[in-house]
C-alpha cells in the first residue's frame, strides 16, 4: 500500500456489504478526525426545517468531504463514517434516493460505516449527523 492508501477487508466467505465496507485497512501519515456534521451549509446557522432527510444527508456528507479536502485529502482517504439519524425508518425509506448524493460526494468509495438511531440531535430540525476519520498523505 502506498502512503495514504486504503483497501477494504473482506473474508473470503463473507458477503460484500452494500454501500459500505465491513473493515478498511488504511495507511497514511496524518489522521483527520471530523466532528459530527449536520445540515449546516458551511458549518454555520441552523438546519432548514424544510429540508427532507435526503437534503440533510447530502449537506452533512458534503460538509465531511469539504473538511477532508481542506485538510489536503480526497474522499477516498475517509476510512470510517458514523451516521446518527433520528428516525431509522426515514433513513430506510430514503435509501434509494441517497445514492445520488453519495456518488456526488464519495464516488464509488465505501468506508467502514456505522448507522445509529438516536433520540435527538443538537439542532431540533436535524435528522442526520455524520462524523468520520480520514488518513491523509
N, C-alpha and C positions, 0 to 999 in steps of 0.2 A: 504494500500500500504506500502510496506517496504521502507526503506530509499533507494533512487536511483532507485525506480521503476517508470515505466510509463505505461500508457494504453491509447488506442485510445478512443476517444469520438465520438459516432455516434448516433444522434437522431433516434428513432425507425422507423420513416417514411422516412429516408434518404437512398439513395443507397450507398453501400460501394464503396469507391474510389478504383481505380486500380493503384497500385504502390505507394500510399502514404496514409496518414491519414488526414482527414479534420481538426482534432484537437487532441492534445496529452496533457494529464494531467500528469505532472511529479513531482516527489518529490525526492530531493537529498540534499546533504549538500554543494556541490560546483557547481558553474556554469562555464562551459568552453565555451568560445566564440572562434570560429575558423574563422580566416580571409579567404577571398576568395582564393581558391586553384585552380591553373591552372595545366596543364600537365607538371609540372616541377618535374622530378624524384628527390626525397629527397629535394624538395623545392628550387632548385637552377638551374641556367643555363638558357637555352632558350627552348621554345616549339619546338619540332622537326616538321618541316613543312610537313614531310612525314606521320605523324600520322593522321589518319582519326578521325572523330568525336567519334566513339566508343572507340578507343585507348585513346584519350584525356580524355573522360569521365572516363574511368577506372583508369587512373593515378590520375586525380583530386580527385575522390571519394576515392581512396586508400590513398591519402595524408590526407584527412579529417579523415579517420578511424585510420590511423597511429598516428596522433596527439592526438586523443581521447585515444588510447591505451597508449601512452607515458604519458598521464596525469593520468593514472590509471583506465580508463574506458573501456567499450566494446561498440560495435556498437549499442546495444540496449539502451544505455544511451543517444544516439543522439535523441533529441526531435524535431528539426527543421533543414531543409536544404533549402537553396536558391540557385537555379541554374540560371546562366546568360549565355545565348547562343547567338551567333552572327547570327544564322540562324535557326528559329523555324521549317522550313520545313525540314532541315537537321536532326534536333532532331527527328521529327516525323518519318522520313524515317529510322532512326537508332533504333527506339524503340524496334523492335523485337530482335535486337542484344544486347541491353543494359542489358537485363535480366541476362546474364552470369556474367557480372562484378558486377551488383547489388548483386546477390546471393553470389558471392565470397567475397564481402566486407561487406554486410549488412545482409546476410542470409534472413530470412523472416520478418525482422523488417522494418516497413514503417512509418517513422516520418512524421510530418506535413511538407509540401513542397510547395515551390513557384518556378515557372519557368517563366523567363522573357527574352524576346529577347532584346538585346542591339545593338547599332551601332558598337561598337568595344570594345575590351578588351586591357589591358595594353601591352601585348605581341602581335605583329601583326599577329602571327601564331596561337594564341589561339582561339579556337572555343567554349570553355566552361570554366566557373569558378564556383566553388561550395563553399559556406560558410555555417556554421551551428552553432548550440549550443547543448550542452550536459549537463545533470545534472548527476554529478558523486557522488559515495558513499563517 
